[in-house]
Amino acid sequence: MKFHTRIFAIALVVLAVLSLAACGGSAPAKLSDIPAYPDATQLQPGQNPMADTLAKNVQQAANMGANIDQKIFTLPKEASWDQVKKFYSDKLTADSWSASNVPIPDNDMFKMSLWTRGSQSLTVAQITDPVSKDSFLLFSLATQ
């Protein structure tokens, strides 16, 4: 469980930094505007410990005055990070999002891509549970 908390804490910090740097005038996006990866299934709090941690993170961010929304999905077993990243690169670029040039190291358990549009930052991350090897897709949307 500590692994999941650390991953979400890292994503939250990165989002906070990027939300301070984002600027512009487009209408704010909602997470419902971001397409789900094909055959991904959204998890709700109570369905998975990662979803429970995510709900706590959103609440803690709101208590600190941050405007962050997050969703988590299970990914199909055959989905690779390259496929996920290309899917979101195509979809988000077509919707006027810009990929961040911030170098983000990844590993077997955590891969992340950052996007900005106007006053918003979007993190798209693939998280692999080290025990079950299940893959999850995390969206974190920060609005300044």
N, C-alpha and C positions, 0 to 999 in steps of 0.2 A: 504494500500500500504506500510506503514512503516513496517508492520509485514514481508512482503516479502523481503524488503531490509535488515532487520535485519538478517533473516534466511540466505540469500545469503552472507552477510558480515561474519557471523559466519563460514559458510562453506569455504569461501575464506581464513580466518585466519587459520583455521585448516589445510587446504591444504598447505598453505605457510610454516607452522611449519613442517609438515610431509615431504614436498619436500626437506627441508634442511637436514632431517635425512635419507632420502632414498639414497641408493648407490647400485652399482652392474654393470653388464655388458651386460644385455640382450638388444636386439633391442627394441627401444622405441615403445610402443603401440600408436595407434591413437584411438580416440573415436569410429571410425567406426569398430574397432576390438572388441569392447565391445558389446555383444549381447543385443538387446532390450528385455525387458520383454514381454512375449506373450500377444498380443492384446493391447499393449501400443502404443500410437500415439504421434509421435514427434511434438512439438509445435515450430513454427517459430516466430521470432519477428513480432509484429503486430497482432498476433492471440490471445494473452493473456498478461495481464500486467506482469505476472511472466516471460514470455519469453522475454518481453521488458527489464525488470530489469536484467535478465541474460545476455543479449547482452551488456548492459552497464557495467556490472561487468567484462566481458571478456575484453572489450576495456580498462577499467581502469587498470586492471591487466597488460595488454600489455604495457600501457603507463608507468607503474612503472617497466618494465623490466621483469615481471614474464611471464612464459610460461604456461598458463592455458587455457584449452579448456573446455567448458561446453555444455551440452545438457539437455533439459527438455522434459518430456513426460507426457501425461495424462495416468493414470493407470485405468484399468478396475475397476468398482465399487466393485467387489467381491474380489479384490486382498488385502490380509492382509500383514502386514510387515513381519510376519514369513514366508509367502510364497515367498515374494520378496527376503528376505535375504537368504533363502535356495537356490533359483534359482541362485543368484549371487555367493553364496558360492560354489556351485557345479561347475558352469561355470568358475569362476575365479581361483579356486584351480586347476582345470584341465589345466589351461593356465599359471601355475606357479606364480600366484599372491599369496601373503601371507596376511592373515587377521591381522590387527593391534590389539595389546593387550591393546591399550589405552581405558580405560573405558569411554564410551560415554553415558551420561544420555539422555533419550528420554522422550517424552511426547506425548499427543494425536495429536499434530500438527507437530512434527518434530522427525524423527527417522533416524539414520545415521550409516553407517558401513564404515570403512576405510580399504584400501588394498594397499600393496606396491609390486613393482616388479622393480628390478634394480634401476634406478634413478627416478622412477615415483611413484606418489601417486594417488590413485583413491578413490574418495568419492562417495558412492551410498547412496542417501537419499530419504526418502519418506516424502513429505510435504503435509499436509492437510490444505486446505483453511478453516479458522475458520467460514466464512460466508456460502459459498456454500457447504462445506464439500467435495468438489472435491479433489481427491488425485493425486499428481504429483510425478514423479520419476525424480530425478536430478542426473546427472553424472558430476563430476568435475575431470578432469585429469590434474595433475601438473607434469611438466617435469623439472628436474634440468639441 
